[in-house]
Amino acid sequence: MMSASRFASTAVHVTPGYRLGNGGNEERPGSCSSARADMEWRPTAAGQTTPTAVLPCRADPRANSRLQTAELEGGVKTKRRVALVTGASSGIGRACVQQLASAGLTVYGTSRHPKRRRGGGDLPMLALDVCRDGSVRTCVDRVISETGRIDVLVNNAGVGLEGAVEETSLDEIRAVLETNFFGAVRMMRAVLPIMRKRRSGRIINIGSAVGFLPMPYSAAYCASKHALRGFSESLDHEVRKLGIRVSVIEPGFVRTDIVEHSPVAAAPFEPYISARSNPARAFRQAIARGVDPDVVARTVVEAATEQYPRLRYLPDGTARMVSLFRDVLPSPLFDFAFRKQIQMNED
Ligand SMILES: NC(=O)c1ccc[n+]([C@@H]2O[C@H](COP(=O)([O-])OP(=O)(O)OC[C@H]3O[C@@H](n4cnc5c(N)ncnc54)[C@H](OP(=O)(O)O)[C@@H]3O)[C@@H](O)[C@H]2O)c1
């Protein structure tokens, strides 16, 4: 049996050139070499992060659980990295919880209705409405009281809204921004002091390809993802020296129930009703044919564990292709191709 002190003695310092692989698929937790969850990127004097790996041999679950619950220094109660994933009851969030747990992190998922919408199997599911300050505070406090740390925040909670700008009220637009943008901002502001004190942390924001593309009849959603992208990029510059990195993941179409979970503008009227029917159908079909949420979740694991995370990740072929075309094609040509793709260039 491995004692906690013996466990501590297995800590090794890995050279800065160490690479963590491709997202956790090549090594399974349970093997002594599956150490990615216990990597911590600690800033050196030069502000450069240096990985410190604790290699727990998970073959002895009793030793592991003793370590999990042991009261460690600085109020930290576990040596395993802790991730908090918002909106984990379905789709991408649920996949993130599962993939991060498989990669060996201690993961907390959240839902506004944690009893009704379990999502992550046996994994802890906390109540959280990102639109409410009190709910954010309670949720973050709960994770801290149980573990003493939050190493990875995945801001995934989000909603869409179908409707032309003229059909959409300001309140409807605000509601989308409140969840997708201000909700993520609330979460970031809640975890930043915790990460800053530990001089270590990863914030991973689930943006979208419409964070750099237009999306007619979803202007509010599109604006929320553009805002999230700009915010993420700016914040990353502010906190890099503090050992914290911010990444934004920008998927194309992902096979989830987001359309069913998202409202349509409450006051539809002509000429928009008929004009948006084709693009809306094309959008629904693209979601139905989209990539599996696991594709995005594997990218999230990458951003959470890579020594040098990227600012932007494009997890699927569609997102990579449209990003490339947007960069290289003359804008009238891109505009034509884009409208054709979303069935709007019949006029
Ligand atoms: N599907 C796609 O094609 C696609 C593409 C690019 C980006 N995305 C982004 O990926 C993220 C996840 O979307 P998804 O496709 O997986 O959709 P989804 O299955 O509808 O999941 C959305 C999640 O957000 C949570 N949520 C909604 N409002 C919330 C609030 N006020 N507070 C806390 N949680 C809230 C929901 O949880 P509860 O209802 O249980 O609270 C749900 O778990 C979103 O940010 C979305 O914009 C999706």
The ligand as an SDF file (V2000), in Angstrom:
LIG
                    3D

 48 52  0  0  0  0  0  0  0  0999 V2000
  -23.9630   23.0200  -30.7210 N   0  0  0  0  0  0  0  0  0  0  0  0
  -23.1980   23.7610  -31.5060 C   0  0  0  0  0  0  0  0  0  0  0  0
  -23.2070   23.6040  -32.7510 O   0  0  0  0  0  0  0  0  0  0  0  0
  -22.2660   24.7920  -30.9260 C   0  0  0  0  0  0  0  0  0  0  0  0
  -21.3140   25.3680  -31.7770 C   0  0  0  0  0  0  0  0  0  0  0  0
  -20.4470   26.3160  -31.2600 C   0  0  0  0  0  0  0  0  0  0  0  0
  -20.5230   26.6850  -29.9260 C   0  0  0  0  0  0  0  0  0  0  0  0
  -21.4690   26.1170  -29.1090 N   0  0  0  0  0  0  0  0  0  0  0  0
  -21.5090   26.5490  -27.7210 C   0  0  0  0  0  0  0  0  0  0  0  0
  -21.3160   25.4390  -26.8730 O   0  0  0  0  0  0  0  0  0  0  0  0
  -21.9130   25.6880  -25.5970 C   0  0  0  0  0  0  0  0  0  0  0  0
  -22.7480   24.4900  -25.2040 C   0  0  0  0  0  0  0  0  0  0  0  0
  -23.8040   24.3560  -26.1190 O   0  0  0  0  0  0  0  0  0  0  0  0
  -24.4670   22.9610  -26.5240 P   0  0  0  0  0  0  0  0  0  0  0  0
  -24.5060   22.9100  -27.9940 O   0  0  0  0  0  0  0  0  0  0  0  0
  -23.8600   21.8600  -25.7730 O   0  0  0  0  0  0  0  0  0  0  0  0
  -25.9730   23.2430  -26.0550 O   0  0  0  0  0  0  0  0  0  0  0  0
  -26.9070   22.6090  -24.9300 P   0  0  0  0  0  0  0  0  0  0  0  0
  -26.9090   21.1360  -24.9970 O   0  0  0  0  0  0  0  0  0  0  0  0
  -28.2090   23.3280  -25.0360 O   0  0  0  0  0  0  0  0  0  0  0  0
  -26.1700   23.0130  -23.5620 O   0  0  0  0  0  0  0  0  0  0  0  0
  -26.2800   24.2870  -23.0140 C   0  0  0  0  0  0  0  0  0  0  0  0
  -25.9480   24.1950  -21.5410 C   0  0  0  0  0  0  0  0  0  0  0  0
  -25.9680   25.5140  -21.0050 O   0  0  0  0  0  0  0  0  0  0  0  0
  -26.6330   25.4860  -19.7440 C   0  0  0  0  0  0  0  0  0  0  0  0
  -27.2310   26.7910  -19.4660 N   0  0  0  0  0  0  0  0  0  0  0  0
  -28.0780   27.5160  -20.2540 C   0  0  0  0  0  0  0  0  0  0  0  0
  -28.3920   28.6700  -19.6230 N   0  0  0  0  0  0  0  0  0  0  0  0
  -27.7240   28.6830  -18.4480 C   0  0  0  0  0  0  0  0  0  0  0  0
  -27.6260   29.6060  -17.3620 C   0  0  0  0  0  0  0  0  0  0  0  0
  -28.3130   30.7720  -17.3300 N   0  0  0  0  0  0  0  0  0  0  0  0
  -26.8420   29.2840  -16.3090 N   0  0  0  0  0  0  0  0  0  0  0  0
  -26.1550   28.1310  -16.2900 C   0  0  0  0  0  0  0  0  0  0  0  0
  -26.2040   27.1950  -17.2680 N   0  0  0  0  0  0  0  0  0  0  0  0
  -26.9830   27.4800  -18.3360 C   0  0  0  0  0  0  0  0  0  0  0  0
  -27.6510   24.3690  -19.8550 C   0  0  0  0  0  0  0  0  0  0  0  0
  -27.8090   23.8070  -18.5700 O   0  0  0  0  0  0  0  0  0  0  0  0
  -29.1880   23.7750  -17.7160 P   0  0  0  0  0  0  0  0  0  0  0  0
  -30.3160   24.0520  -18.6700 O   0  0  0  0  0  0  0  0  0  0  0  0
  -29.2070   22.3910  -17.1490 O   0  0  0  0  0  0  0  0  0  0  0  0
  -28.9900   24.8330  -16.6980 O   0  0  0  0  0  0  0  0  0  0  0  0
  -26.9520   23.3680  -20.7670 C   0  0  0  0  0  0  0  0  0  0  0  0
  -26.2540   22.4010  -20.0170 O   0  0  0  0  0  0  0  0  0  0  0  0
  -22.6950   26.9870  -25.7510 C   0  0  0  0  0  0  0  0  0  0  0  0
  -21.9420   28.0470  -25.2040 O   0  0  0  0  0  0  0  0  0  0  0  0
  -22.8160   27.1420  -27.2540 C   0  0  0  0  0  0  0  0  0  0  0  0
  -22.9460   28.4820  -27.6220 O   0  0  0  0  0  0  0  0  0  0  0  0
  -22.3410   25.1710  -29.5820 C   0  0  0  0  0  0  0  0  0  0  0  0
  1  2  1  0
  2  3  2  0
  2  4  1  0
  4  5  1  0
  4 48  2  0
  5  6  2  0
  6  7  1  0
  7  8  2  0
  8  9  1  0
  8 48  1  0
  9 10  1  0
  9 46  1  0
 10 11  1  0
 11 12  1  0
 11 44  1  0
 12 13  1  0
 13 14  1  0
 14 15  2  0
 14 16  1  0
 14 17  1  0
 17 18  1  0
 18 19  2  0
 18 20  1  0
 18 21  1  0
 21 22  1  0
 22 23  1  0
 23 24  1  0
 23 42  1  0
 24 25  1  0
 25 26  1  0
 25 36  1  0
 26 27  1  0
 26 35  1  0
 27 28  2  0
 28 29  1  0
 29 30  1  0
 29 35  2  0
 30 31  1  0
 30 32  2  0
 32 33  1  0
 33 34  2  0
 34 35  1  0
 36 37  1  0
 36 42  1  0
 37 38  1  0
 38 39  2  0
 38 40  1  0
 38 41  1  0
 42 43  1  0
 44 45  1  0
 44 46  1  0
 46 47  1  0
M  CHG  2   8   1  16  -1
M  END
$$$$
